[in-house]
Structure formats: C-alpha cells, structure tokens
Amino acid sequence: MAMALADPSHRRKEIEAMDSIVPIINIAPFLSGAEGSDEVVAEIGRACEEIGFFVVVGHGITKDVIDAVWSKTLDFFDLPLEAKEAMITDNEATYPYGYSPLGGETLSRGKQVDLAAKKADTVQASAGDLKEMFSIGPSNPAAGMPARRWPQHPPGFDSAWEAYYENANGLAQNLLRAFASALGLEASWFEGKSARHISALRANNYPDQKDLVIQEGSIRCSAHTDYGTLTILKSGGPGLQVSKDRENPVWHDVPFVEDGFVINLGDLMRRWTNDRWSSTLHRVVNPPPNEAWGRRMALAFFHNLDKDAIVETLPSCLSEARPALYDPIVAGDFLMLKHLASIGKAEEDAHLRRRVTDQVATSTVPVAVNAQ
C-alpha cells in the first residue's frame, strides 16, 4: 500500500497563494480555440522570455490518469531497496533509464551555480542529491531507443506509466503549438521535429528527512537547467525554486498548485531561440527547520526532439541586429554534450558554446540517447 505524502502544513498553502515571478496560466481557451486563445499565447510568450517557467492549469489531463500513475509510483518507491535495485541499468550507454538510488545523481555537476561560490556551495556541488529515481524512454521503435524495461511490481505500473507518458506528450505538443505562435511561426512549425521523439519520463522520490543523516551541502535536487525543449512537472509539494541569475543566484519559490503542472524550458529551446527565451536555473530545497514538509514526489516529462533533428536558429529569432549566436547542431549531439558536461567529461556549457566564425558547423559527437 502506498504511503501518502505528508502535508507540508501551512507552508503549502502559502506557496500556492503567493505572488511569484512564475505566472500561473489557464491554457483551456487555447486548447479549445475559444475566445482568449491569443491572450494565452501572449502570456506564454512573456513567461518564456522573462523567466522560462510558468504553471499551467486547464491542461486537459484527467485526474484519473494522474492518480493512477501517482499511486503506482508511490507503491514502487515503497518496495524494498533490493527490489528497486533490480531495475538499475547494467549499462548506461545502452540503457540510460531505470532506477537510481538515493544520492545517485548530482545535477549541479554540469552547472556551476555560483562562480563566486562559498565553501558550502562547493560542498553542495559534490554531494549526492537527496532523491531516488525511476525513468523510461519512448516506446516508438522508430525513435531508435532501447525497449522499455518494467519492474515486476507493483501490478499495473507499466500501464499507468504508459498512459501518463502519452498524455504528457500530448500536452507537450499543444504547448509547442503555443510556442510557435508566440514566436511568430506557423502553429505546426515544431511538429516535423518530434515525430520520432526521444522524450523521457522520470519520477523523483524525495524521502522524509527526519530519519536521514544529511551530508553538509546536500539538498533534494541541486541547481541545474534542463536538457531539451520543455519539461512538464507534476509535483507533490513545495520546494522548487528558480533563479534568473546564474552568478550569485537569488532564489524564488515556484507556486505550488495542486492541479497544475510546472512548465520550464530546456537549454535546447534557449539555443533554438537564439537566447530570446530562457532556460532557467532551478533546484529543490530541503524543508526549512521546524516545517513538516515530509516526503515529496515529482513526475518530470522531458520533451526531446528526434535524435537526428537539426536545431538551427529559428527564423523569427534572427535579425541584422541579432545574428545567429549558435551554429546548427544535431539534437542528439546536443543532448550528449549536455550529458558529458554533467559527468565532468566535457566543458561546462559545451552545448551552449557560441559561434566564433561563420563556418559551417561540423558534428564531432556521435548521436546519442537522451541521458536524462
């Protein structure tokens, strides 16, 4: 039986009702084509340009789909560790999904948060994140990814995840239509780039910290930016923060809305839009002292393009005053560069290196799987 997430007391309500730099947008008029659709597109465009984050309500994903995947995922994380460890990949290069135990990832490894870091920040970058994870990739064989591997327990886990994955991808496609319109492109502009997408779905389980020994500097999820076009996050509680500043970051709480999804842009969309839109630094912090946040879970759908899609500056993001900042790149190469940076095998921000000359870009990294 799944253990319910602890109610984070009054703090949950405060964050839900708070004023924030992250807007809450009702996208129902856009989805239905009703009056107000253009205003929704304009709101989304402003959010993408100003902060790279927004919360959507009126998204069309039913409560039944969400409740089913939530319940089955809690049941999975409540299994004995030995049962979960059976889902650890035997080779991350060939199967970059499955289970990762508590402290198995440090996202800030590939993103230096503060160039003038204090000692505590330096420790944070080396300490494992206080979460365990499970993830899958696409089911479409044409995507060129390995077949999904499912745990034997709990029963119905696979069908709940498959339904949620397809619903999240549907929402991503609708958001990309809004993105295209906000950027002055045809609404269908992005469709040809993700017919064989390599999107990933990941569950993050942040255990109650009352019985944990917390290493100095460890937090639930260290500061990072995401990889691909956009992320759709379903969160079970507060703790997510964003910062527009990469040096000496100032952190702001993201509104927690019970029936909403947090949307944020990835580095690939930043590059695609010639830095017109933002991929924003974010993290998940530990509960404040004396506040009973308890356990937190989140489901993140990372939308990625086809592995062989060419990402070249969008025509509406080019002008004489602002020529292309980046060379064209293959989407799979881009993801691999970001992944190599995250494990210390490529220069930080190698995937966002700006062009120096007008030379034709050459691909030096083999097309690779989504490493998220």
C-alpha positions in Angstrom: 0.0 0.0 0.0 1.4 3.4 -1.0 2.3 5.8 1.8 0.6 9.1 1.3 2.8 12.2 1.0 2.9 14.3 4.1 1.0 17.5 4.1 3.6 20.3 4.3 1.4 22.2 6.7 0.7 25.9 6.3 3.7 26.4 4.0 2.0 24.5 1.2 -0.9 27.0 1.2 1.4 30.0 1.4 3.3 28.9 -1.6 0.1 28.1 -3.5 -1.3 31.6 -2.9 1.9 33.6 -3.1 2.9 36.2 -5.6 5.7 34.8 -7.7 7.9 35.7 -10.7 6.5 32.5 -12.1 3.0 33.1 -13.6 0.0 30.7 -13.4 -1.7 30.4 -16.8 -5.0 28.8 -17.7 -4.5 27.3 -21.1 -8.0 25.9 -21.6 -9.0 28.7 -24.0 -6.0 27.9 -26.2 -6.7 24.2 -26.2 -10.3 24.7 -27.1 -9.8 27.5 -29.6 -12.1 29.7 -27.5 -12.1 33.4 -27.0 -9.0 34.4 -25.1 -6.7 32.0 -27.0 -4.5 34.8 -28.3 -4.1 36.2 -24.8 -2.9 32.7 -23.6 -0.3 32.6 -26.3 0.9 36.1 -25.4 1.1 35.1 -21.7 3.1 32.0 -22.5 5.5 34.1 -24.7 6.1 36.6 -22.0 6.8 33.9 -19.4 9.2 32.1 -21.8 11.1 35.3 -22.4 11.2 36.7 -18.9 11.7 33.6 -16.7 11.4 30.4 -18.7 9.0 29.0 -16.2 5.2 29.0 -15.8 2.5 26.9 -14.2 -0.5 25.7 -16.3 -4.0 24.9 -15.2 -6.8 23.9 -17.5 -4.4 21.5 -19.2 -6.8 18.7 -20.1 -5.0 15.8 -18.4 -7.6 13.9 -16.3 -7.4 13.3 -12.6 -7.8 9.5 -13.2 -4.6 9.4 -15.3 -2.7 11.4 -12.8 -4.0 9.5 -9.8 -3.2 6.1 -11.3 0.5 6.9 -12.1 0.9 8.7 -8.8 -0.4 5.7 -6.8 1.6 3.1 -8.7 4.8 5.2 -8.5 4.5 5.6 -4.7 4.0 1.8 -4.5 7.2 1.2 -6.5 9.3 3.5 -4.3 7.9 1.8 -1.2 9.3 -1.5 -2.3 12.3 -3.0 -0.5 15.6 -1.5 -1.8 16.6 -4.9 -3.2 13.6 -5.0 -5.5 14.2 -1.5 -6.8 17.9 -2.1 -7.3 16.9 -4.9 -9.8 15.9 -2.0 -12.1 19.4 -0.4 -12.1 20.7 -0.4 -15.7 23.6 -2.7 -16.4 25.0 -0.2 -19.0 24.0 3.4 -19.0 25.4 3.8 -22.5 22.9 1.3 -23.9 20.0 1.8 -21.5 20.1 5.3 -19.8 16.9 4.7 -17.8 15.7 2.6 -14.9 16.3 3.0 -11.2 18.8 5.3 -9.4 19.2 5.1 -5.6 19.2 7.9 -3.1 22.3 10.1 -3.7 23.0 8.6 -7.1 22.9 11.8 -9.1 24.3 15.3 -8.6 22.8 17.6 -11.3 24.9 20.7 -10.4 28.0 18.8 -11.5 27.3 20.1 -15.0 26.2 23.6 -14.0 28.3 25.7 -11.7 25.8 27.6 -9.7 27.8 30.5 -8.4 31.1 31.5 -9.8 31.9 33.1 -6.5 30.8 30.1 -4.6 31.2 30.0 -0.8 32.5 26.8 0.8 29.0 25.4 1.4 28.1 25.8 -2.3 31.3 23.9 -3.3 30.3 21.1 -1.0 26.8 21.1 -2.4 28.1 20.5 -5.9 29.9 17.3 -4.8 27.2 15.9 -2.5 24.6 13.5 -4.0 21.1 14.7 -4.4 18.6 13.5 -1.8 16.3 11.7 -4.1 15.8 8.3 -5.8 14.5 8.0 -9.3 12.9 5.8 -11.9 12.7 6.6 -15.6 11.7 5.3 -19.0 12.2 6.5 -22.6 9.9 6.3 -25.7 8.1 3.2 -26.9 8.2 4.0 -30.6 10.9 1.8 -32.2 11.5 4.4 -34.8 12.9 6.7 -32.1 16.0 4.5 -32.1 15.9 3.9 -28.3 16.0 0.6 -26.4 12.8 -1.1 -25.4 11.3 -0.1 -22.1 12.1 -2.3 -19.0 9.4 -2.5 -16.4 9.5 -3.7 -12.7 7.5 -6.8 -11.9 5.8 -4.9 -9.0 3.5 -3.2 -8.4 1.0 -4.7 -10.8 -0.3 -2.2 -13.3 2.7 0.0 -13.0 3.5 -0.2 -16.8 0.0 0.6 -18.0 -0.3 3.6 -15.6 3.1 5.0 -16.8 2.3 4.4 -20.5 -1.0 6.3 -20.2 0.6 9.2 -18.3 3.6 9.4 -20.8 1.2 9.7 -23.8 -0.9 12.3 -22.0 2.1 14.3 -21.1 3.4 14.1 -24.6 0.1 15.3 -25.9 0.3 18.3 -23.6 3.9 19.0 -24.8 2.7 19.0 -28.4 0.0 21.5 -27.5 2.5 23.7 -25.7 4.8 23.6 -28.7 1.9 24.9 -30.9 1.5 27.8 -28.5 5.3 28.3 -28.5 5.3 28.5 -32.3 2.5 31.1 -32.3 4.2 33.1 -29.6 7.4 33.2 -31.7 5.5 34.3 -34.8 5.7 31.0 -36.6 3.0 28.7 -38.0 1.4 26.8 -35.2 2.5 23.5 -36.7 6.2 24.6 -37.1 7.7 22.2 -34.5 5.6 19.1 -35.5 8.1 17.8 -38.0 10.9 17.7 -35.4 9.4 15.3 -33.0 7.6 12.5 -34.9 10.2 10.1 -33.5 11.0 12.0 -30.3 13.2 10.6 -27.6 11.3 12.1 -24.6 11.8 10.7 -21.2 9.5 10.3 -18.1 11.2 10.3 -14.7 9.8 10.0 -11.2 11.8 11.6 -8.4 11.1 10.5 -4.8 12.4 12.8 -2.1 12.1 10.9 1.2 11.1 12.4 4.5 14.3 13.8 6.0 13.5 13.3 9.7 15.4 10.0 9.8 18.2 10.9 7.3 21.7 12.0 8.0 22.1 15.0 5.7 25.6 15.5 4.4 26.7 19.1 4.6 25.6 20.9 1.4 23.2 18.2 0.2 19.8 19.3 -0.9 16.9 17.4 -2.5 17.9 18.4 -6.1 20.9 20.5 -6.8 20.8 23.6 -9.1 20.7 22.8 -12.8 19.0 23.7 -16.1 17.1 21.0 -18.2 18.3 19.5 -21.5 15.7 19.6 -24.2 12.8 21.7 -25.4 10.5 21.7 -22.4 9.8 19.9 -19.1 6.3 19.1 -17.7 6.5 18.7 -13.9 3.8 17.3 -11.7 4.9 18.0 -8.1 3.5 16.6 -4.8 4.5 19.6 -2.7 6.6 22.8 -2.5 10.4 23.2 -2.5 11.0 24.0 -6.2 12.9 27.3 -6.6 14.1 29.2 -9.6 16.8 31.9 -10.2 17.2 34.2 -13.1 20.8 34.9 -12.0 23.5 32.3 -12.6 26.1 34.2 -10.7 25.2 34.9 -7.1 21.7 33.4 -7.6 18.7 34.8 -5.9 16.1 32.1 -5.4 12.3 32.4 -5.7 9.7 29.8 -4.8 7.7 28.4 -7.7 4.0 28.4 -6.9 2.7 25.0 -5.8 -0.8 24.5 -7.5 -2.4 21.2 -6.6 -4.0 20.5 -10.0 -1.4 22.3 -12.1 1.8 21.4 -14.0 5.0 23.4 -13.8 6.4 24.1 -17.3 10.0 25.1 -17.9 12.2 25.5 -21.0 15.4 23.4 -21.5 18.7 24.5 -22.9 17.9 23.3 -26.4 15.0 25.7 -26.6 17.2 28.5 -25.4 19.7 27.8 -28.2 16.9 27.3 -30.8 15.5 30.8 -30.0 18.9 32.5 -30.1 18.8 33.2 -26.3 15.5 35.1 -26.8 13.9 32.6 -24.4 15.3 31.5 -21.1 16.4 28.1 -19.7 16.4 29.0 -16.0 18.4 27.6 -13.1 16.2 25.7 -10.7 16.6 23.4 -7.6 14.6 21.6 -5.0 15.5 22.7 -1.4 15.3 20.8 1.8 12.3 21.6 4.2 13.0 24.6 6.4 13.7 23.9 10.0 10.6 23.1 12.1 8.4 22.7 9.0 6.8 19.3 8.4 7.1 19.0 4.6 7.7 15.3 4.8 8.1 13.2 1.7 7.9 14.8 -1.7 7.4 13.1 -5.1 7.5 14.6 -8.6 7.0 13.3 -12.1 9.0 15.1 -14.8 8.3 14.6 -18.5 11.3 15.8 -20.5 10.3 16.5 -24.1 13.1 16.0 -26.6 13.2 16.1 -30.4 14.0 13.3 -32.8 17.7 12.3 -32.4 18.6 13.4 -35.9 16.6 16.6 -35.9 18.7 19.7 -36.9 18.4 22.6 -34.5 19.2 25.8 -36.3 18.2 29.3 -35.0 14.5 29.9 -35.6 13.9 32.4 -38.5 11.8 34.7 -36.2 14.7 34.9 -33.8 17.2 36.3 -36.3 17.8 39.9 -37.4 20.6 42.1 -38.7 20.9 43.4 -35.1 20.9 39.9 -33.7 22.5 37.3 -36.0 22.7 33.6 -35.0 24.6 33.1 -31.8 25.0 29.3 -32.3 25.9 27.0 -35.2 23.4 24.4 -36.2 23.6 21.2 -34.2 22.0 17.7 -34.3 19.6 17.3 -31.4 21.2 14.0 -30.3 24.6 15.6 -30.3 23.3 18.4 -28.2 21.9 16.1 -25.6 25.2 14.1 -25.4 27.2 17.3 -24.9 25.0 18.3 -22.0 25.2 14.8 -20.5 29.0 14.7 -20.8 29.2 18.1 -19.1 27.0 16.7 -16.3 29.5 13.9 -15.6 32.6 16.1 -16.0 33.7 14.7 -19.4 33.0 17.9 -21.4 33.5 21.6 -20.7 30.7 23.2 -18.7 28.1 24.7 -21.1 29.8 23.0 -24.1 26.3 22.5 -25.5 25.8 26.3 -25.5 29.1 27.4 -26.9 28.6 30.4 -29.1 29.8 30.5 -32.6 33.1 32.3 -33.3 33.0 32.5 -37.0 30.5 31.9 -39.8 32.0 28.5 -40.6 29.6 25.6 -41.3 29.1 23.6 -38.2 30.6 20.1 -38.1 29.3 17.3 -35.8 32.0 15.8 -33.6 29.9 13.9 -31.1 28.0 10.8 -32.1 24.2 10.9 -32.0 23.4 9.6 -28.6 20.5 8.6 -26.4 18.8 11.1 -24.0 20.8 10.9 -20.9 18.3 12.4 -18.5 
